[in-house]
Amino acid sequence: MTSPKPLPDSIWQALVRLAEDCQVWLVGGALRDHLLQRTTLDADFAVDGDARRLARRMADEFGADYYDLDRERGSGRVLLDQAGSGAWILDFSVRRGETIEQDLRARDFTVNALGMDLAEPDRLLDPTGGLPDLKAGLLRACSDRAVADDPVRGLRAVRLAVDLGFHIETETLRQVHDAAPALAAASAERIRDEIFRILGGANPASAVRTLDHVGLLDPVLPEVAALRGVLQSPPHAFDAFEHSLAVLENLTRLTAILGPSHDPEAASRMTMAEVSLKLGRFRAGVSDHLNASLTPGRQVRQLLFLAALCHDIGKAQTSSIGEDGRIRFPGHEESAASLIQTRARHLRLSTHETDRLATIVRYHHLPAVLDRAGEVTRRAIYRYFDKTSEAGIDIGLLSLADRLGMDVPPIPQETWKRRMDVARALLEAHFEGDWLNPPRLLHGDELAEILDVEPGPELGRLLATIREAQAAGEVHTRTQAIALARDLRDGSVRPLTSEDEEFPSPEN
């Protein structure tokens, strides 16, 4: 062990002090990762006493957020931002069984059935032989009923095997496969949390492929599983399922390159090296955007990866073959957006998360439209962000991974250059373009009085057209705005209509 204490001293000492009336053990993944010298920000505690009360005490001590996880089982969660070590997730649960050894034996996998009494940090509890399995790189269930008793553990087995590079023991793999049908009745929240952990891992595409291989993808993301065998015409080289996994894999590389620090290994390919060269100056902004949360405990990055996996799920129900023999998917963006909204609600995602997912999926084709248009004008960029808002950053990144995922590498350089230029223009406008959010020159009531028009949709269109003209660099002053409004009213200039706000869909 690299250190006798796997947690920051401030957290450890506070726990020891606040748990004066109960016994507390650090258990599971935090110990496992510490022994593997892996960074972790998640810690689970078994409490011989009132676990939720201890969790609330910790939240009060640090001014952190507290959430009930399971009132009946007496478990709670603390989300604690710790300066110097990051945002910790601390889960407290009442000890199961009469002893801590019984509690550990009832857990999922031997490498997670490790425990440490906070009062005795030099003593490691290992009743199931987790340490030898840890050294052997083996994921083994604690009992022959471990996964059957809790089918969500099947998802966890895949996640851990991929993230740790472990081999799933044969009998454990059988348990995972046999428990797949029972996932339909499992807690939606727990399935959601495992899916998001998978998407937040180092190799989500490999994990999704493994889920499919062991029969777990259909029960949790049937819309993605339905893409198997959905053929696509050129330039697509893969069916819709393989394309989605390729997009996920490429997005992993892209976000690694645009992370807080340069990743030379991820940038070793020529196409990725260009990403670093052309988009590297936006690294801080992109990183902050992806690390932000719409709901505590889940990052925008994970939402983007879910959207990437699901961006084409509408193709399974919209596929058609034209007279020219080409396969097309008319309206697949709208279909996919509707499907992802339904799945998001089933997974108990927040309204903000659901809306963000639907926006990314619904408009994931827009950068391709800008690509084909040639010059990316300020007006086009304004309309793009007016429609997508903050999701426009996600869509810009997804478009790069989407285009890479169409071809057997390498992608044609001219094709890649055009798509990169679009992404750079979008990021530049968002992070560096003051013109994208021009100051308001006229309020609605002012314009209504000047033009002698009633408030309503027409006035709204006039204001929207003025604002777009500002962004396009055509209007700079209040006088120019009034002149444009009069021209719009008199008919010498046509105002925006709903058709103007739409982008055409690509062929596929």
QUIURWO-V28422 format. One record per backbone hydrogen bond with DSSP energy under -1.0 kcal/mol. CO is the residue of the C=O (numbers start at 1). NH is the residue of the N-H. If there is no record, write none. Layout:
# QUIURWO-V28422
co->{CO;CO}
nh->{NH;NH}
This chain:
# QUIURWO-V28422
co->{8;9;10;11;12;13;14;15;19;23;24;25;26;28;29;30;31;32;33;34;41;43;44;45;46;47;47;49;50;51;52;53;54;55;56;57;58;59;65;67;70;75;75;76;77;78;79;80;82;82;86;88;89;90;91;92;93;99;100;101;102;104;108;109;110;114;115;116;117;120;125;129;130;131;132;133;137;139;140;143;145;150;151;152;153;154;155;156;157;158;159;160;161;161;167;169;170;171;172;173;174;175;177;180;182;183;187;188;189;190;191;192;193;194;195;196;198;203;204;205;206;207;208;209;210;211;211;217;221;222;224;225;227;227;229;230;233;239;240;241;242;243;244;245;246;247;248;249;250;251;252;253;254;256;263;265;269;270;271;272;273;274;275;276;279;280;282;283;284;285;286;287;290;292;295;299;300;301;302;303;304;305;306;310;312;320;322;326;328;329;331;332;333;334;335;336;337;338;339;340;341;342;343;344;345;350;351;352;353;354;355;356;357;358;359;363;365;366;367;368;369;371;377;378;379;380;381;382;383;384;385;388;389;390;391;392;393;394;395;396;397;398;399;400;401;403;406;412;413;414;415;416;417;418;419;420;421;422;423;424;425;426;427;428;429;433;434;443;444;445;446;447;448;456;457;458;459;460;461;462;463;464;465;466;467;468;469;469;470;477;478;479;480;481;482;483;484;485;486;487;487;487;499}
nh->{12;13;14;15;16;17;18;19;22;48;118;46;116;32;33;34;35;36;38;37;89;91;27;93;25;49;95;51;54;55;56;57;58;59;60;61;62;64;79;77;75;69;70;92;67;90;65;88;85;86;82;80;43;78;45;76;47;103;104;105;106;107;142;112;113;28;125;26;120;123;115;133;134;135;136;138;167;169;110;146;149;153;154;156;157;158;159;160;161;162;163;164;165;166;139;173;174;175;176;177;178;179;180;183;185;186;191;192;193;194;195;196;197;198;199;200;201;207;208;209;210;211;212;213;214;216;217;221;225;226;227;228;230;241;231;240;236;243;244;245;246;247;248;249;250;251;252;253;254;255;256;257;258;259;267;268;273;274;275;276;277;278;279;280;282;283;286;287;288;289;290;291;301;300;298;303;304;305;306;307;308;309;310;313;315;328;325;322;320;332;335;336;337;338;339;340;341;342;343;344;345;346;347;349;348;354;355;356;357;358;359;360;361;362;363;366;369;370;371;372;373;374;381;382;383;384;385;386;387;388;389;391;392;393;395;396;397;398;399;400;401;402;403;404;405;406;237;416;417;418;419;420;421;422;423;424;425;426;427;428;429;430;431;432;433;436;437;447;448;449;450;451;453;460;461;462;463;464;465;466;467;468;469;470;471;472;474;475;473;481;482;483;484;485;486;487;488;489;490;491;492;493;502}
